Amino acid sequence: MNEKLEQLLSHLETFLPKVLTEEQWQSTTAFRWRRRDSIFGSIGFLQPVKHVSDITFDDLQNIDRQRDAIRDNTRQFIQSKPANNILLTGARGTGKSSLIKASLHEFASQGLRLVEVEKEHLADLADITELLADRPEHFIIFCDDLSFEDGESGYKAMKSALDGSVSAQVDNILIYATSNRRHLLPEYMKDNEGYVHSDDGEIHPGEVVEEKISLSERFGLWLSFYPPKQDEYLHIVAHWLRHFGLSDSQIEAARAEALVWALERGSRSGRVAWQFAKHWAGTNS
């Protein structure tokens, strides 16, 4: 009888996410929020990330102002001082998500942890907060490439998590989100029809526009990112080629090809520079 019971319990465990042990809490610096179908329905759980990015602040070139802002805010956070939720917006490949990963690398030893939550799971933010609130660590909830279409459920969940829920803000949790959209929702020409003109000539946004900017305004700190200029792009390329062990003369020889690479990609960015450096170092070292 006991053997059958053990077999049944073992079978049931395959349908349930494993609860994190204290050892996992201590040894893991990054998690992903996942959902899994079980006999009790869809259940959310934290999955430890085994291989965490080792990018550092020093690796991120030509975004000094943004780097200093996120570093200072994160340092305040882990020291239990007042700190803001952050929205990082702008051109693709310019270092938005890399800055968040670098923050983890910098402060993990001081108790910082990262929890990555995909957009389709944002409705679980209240459950995630409840799970993390009593932990001694400080958690950044990381939402990458965030944007919403009209009517998506995660939009309201994010608003409530930032500011607007009946529950108080939790001191050991912040939200860092990246997006290519400054206001996180699509903006249409027809939205401008709601603007109101007062008698003294002032223009006031209508309800549709107010709603679309209300989420981004809940982030206390906005950081904007722009494509690098040509010399900045080449500086980033040189940094990564040096990282891969190439000499100054080899780096100089790569300049023209680095520009052609960016031209063929249709853009200059830190990501494009990194991709070129991997290609060039792999074929010329």
Long-range contacts (C-beta under 8 A, 24 or more apart in sequence): 12-39, 15-39, 16-40, 16-43, 17-43, 17-44, 17-45, 17-47, 18-45, 19-45, 20-46, 20-48, 24-48, 25-135, 25-137, 28-113, 29-104, 29-108, 29-112, 29-113, 29-114, 30-104, 30-113, 30-114, 30-115, 30-116, 31-113, 31-114, 31-115, 31-116, 32-115, 32-116, 32-117, 33-115, 33-116, 33-117, 33-118, 33-121, 33-124, 33-128, 34-121, 35-121, 35-124, 44-121, 44-124, 44-127, 44-128, 46-115, 46-131, 49-116, 52-101, 52-104, 52-105, 53-98, 53-101, 53-104, 53-105, 54-105, 55-98, 55-101, 55-102, 55-105, 56-102, 56-105, 56-106, 57-99, 57-102, 57-105, 57-106, 59-98, 59-102, 59-239, 59-243, 60-95, 60-98, 60-99, 60-102, 60-270, 61-232, 61-235, 61-236, 61-239, 61-270, 62-228, 62-232, 62-235, 62-236, 62-270, 63-94, 63-95, 63-99, 63-225, 63-270, 66-95, 66-99, 66-223, 66-224, 66-225, 67-99, 67-102, 69-221, 69-223, 70-99, 70-100, 70-103, 70-176, 70-223, 71-103, 71-106, 73-221, 74-103, 74-106, 74-107, 74-112, 74-140, 75-107, 77-112, 77-138, 77-140, 77-174, 78-107, 78-110, 78-111, 78-112, 78-138, 80-138, 80-171, 83-174, 84-174, 84-219, 84-220, 84-221, 85-162, 85-174, 85-175, 85-176, 85-177, 85-218, 85-219, 85-220, 85-221, 86-174, 86-175, 86-176, 86-177, 86-219, 86-220, 86-221, 86-222, 86-223, 87-177, 87-178, 87-179, 87-216, 87-219, 87-221, 87-222, 87-223, 88-176, 88-177, 88-178, 88-179, 88-223, 88-225, 89-178, 89-179, 89-180, 89-181, 89-182, 89-222, 89-223, 89-224, 89-225, 90-180, 90-224, 90-225, 90-226, 91-180, 91-225, 91-226, 91-227, 91-267, 91-269, 92-180, 92-267, 92-269, 92-271, 93-267, 93-269, 93-270, 93-271, 93-272, 94-225, 94-226, 94-227, 94-228, 94-269, 94-270, 94-271, 95-225, 95-270, 96-178, 96-223, 96-225, 97-142, 97-144, 97-145, 97-178, 98-270, 99-223, 100-140, 100-142, 100-176, 100-178, 103-140, 103-176, 104-140, 111-136, 111-137, 111-138, 112-137, 112-138, 112-139, 112-140, 113-137, 113-138, 113-139, 113-140, 114-139, 114-140, 114-142, 115-139, 115-140, 115-141, 115-142, 116-142, 116-143, 116-144, 117-141, 117-142, 117-143, 118-143, 119-143, 119-145, 119-146, 119-147, 119-148, 119-152, 119-154, 120-154, 121-154, 122-153, 122-154, 122-155, 122-157, 122-158, 123-153, 123-154, 123-157, 124-157, 125-157, 125-158, 125-160, 125-161, 126-157, 126-160, 126-161, 126-165, 126-167, 129-161, 129-167, 129-170, 129-173, 132-170, 132-172, 132-173, 133-170, 133-172, 133-173, 135-172, 136-172, 137-172, 138-172, 138-173, 138-174, 139-172, 139-173, 139-174, 140-173, 140-174, 140-175, 140-176, 141-173, 141-174, 141-175, 141-176, 142-176, 142-177, 143-175, 143-176, 143-177, 143-178, 144-177, 144-178, 145-178, 145-179, 145-180, 146-177, 146-178, 146-179, 146-184, 147-179, 147-180, 147-181, 147-184, 147-185, 147-186, 148-184, 148-185, 148-215, 149-185, 149-186, 150-185, 150-186, 155-184, 155-185, 155-215, 158-215, 159-214, 159-215, 159-218, 162-215, 162-218, 162-219, 163-218, 164-218, 175-219, 177-219, 182-216, 182-222, 182-224, 183-212, 183-213, 183-215, 183-216, 184-212, 184-215, 184-216, 185-212, 185-215, 187-212, 227-267, 227-268, 227-269, 228-268, 228-269, 228-270, 229-268, 230-259, 230-268, 233-258, 233-262, 233-268, 233-269, 233-272, 233-273, 234-258, 234-259, 236-270, 236-273, 236-274, 237-273, 237-276, 237-277, 239-273, 240-273, 240-274, 240-277, 240-278, 240-281, 241-277, 241-280, 241-281, 243-277, 244-277, 244-278, 244-281, 244-285, 245-281, 245-285, 246-280, 246-281, 246-284, 246-285, 250-284, 250-285, 254-280, 254-284
